[in-house]
Amino acid sequence: MSQLIVRNLEEAVKLGLQARARRHGRSTEEEVREILRNAVREEAAPRDGLGSRIAARFAGIGVDLDAGDLRGQPPRAADLED
């Protein structure tokens, strides 16, 4: 196992870590290890593109609209007259 020393940590951060560790029922040292594990795990996880995230957020809300594929089409102003 490796060791990591963090110098010049603000007192408020230390107190916040201690409080968070108490809430999770673990030592401050274990809490910091868990925070670091999660940070590395999140960085390594592949992220979907913006369009995929938007589609996932609105999936299943009942809108049934086929907008078609507009890639390569020139932009045009909306027709608001009806």
C-alpha positions in Angstrom: 0.0 0.0 0.0 1.1 3.5 -0.7 1.0 6.5 1.6 0.1 10.1 0.7 0.8 13.1 2.9 -1.3 16.3 2.4 0.3 19.4 3.7 -1.3 22.8 4.4 -4.9 21.5 4.5 -7.3 24.2 5.7 -8.7 23.5 9.2 -12.3 23.9 7.8 -11.6 21.1 5.2 -10.2 18.8 7.9 -13.2 19.4 10.2 -15.6 18.8 7.2 -13.9 15.5 6.5 -14.1 14.5 10.1 -17.8 15.3 10.2 -18.4 13.5 6.9 -16.6 10.4 8.2 -18.7 10.4 11.4 -21.9 10.6 9.3 -20.7 7.5 7.3 -19.5 5.6 10.3 -15.9 5.4 9.4 -12.5 6.9 10.4 -11.4 10.1 8.7 -8.6 8.2 7.1 -11.0 5.7 5.6 -13.3 8.5 4.5 -10.5 10.2 2.6 -9.6 6.8 0.9 -13.2 6.4 -0.2 -13.4 9.9 -1.6 -10.2 9.3 -3.6 -11.4 5.9 -4.9 -14.6 7.5 -6.1 -12.8 10.4 -7.7 -10.6 8.0 -9.7 -13.5 5.7 -10.6 -15.5 8.6 -11.9 -12.6 9.9 -14.1 -12.1 6.4 -15.6 -15.8 5.9 -16.4 -16.7 6.6 -20.1 -19.1 9.5 -20.4 -21.9 9.6 -22.9 -22.1 12.6 -25.3 -24.4 15.5 -24.6 -27.1 14.3 -27.0 -27.2 10.9 -25.4 -27.5 12.4 -21.9 -30.3 14.7 -23.0 -32.2 11.8 -24.7 -31.8 9.6 -21.6 -33.1 12.4 -19.4 -36.3 12.8 -21.4 -36.8 9.1 -22.4 -40.2 7.8 -21.5 -42.0 11.1 -20.9 -44.6 10.4 -23.6 -43.5 12.6 -26.5 -43.8 10.6 -29.7 -42.2 12.9 -32.3 -40.0 11.8 -35.2 -37.8 14.8 -35.9 -35.8 13.0 -38.5 -32.1 13.3 -39.1 -31.1 16.9 -39.7 -27.4 16.5 -39.9 -25.9 18.3 -42.9 -29.0 20.5 -43.3 -28.5 24.2 -43.5 -30.1 26.2 -40.6 -33.4 27.9 -41.3 -35.6 30.2 -39.3 -38.7 28.7 -37.6 -42.0 29.3 -39.2 -44.2 30.8 -36.4 -47.2 31.7 -38.6 -50.2 29.4 -38.1 
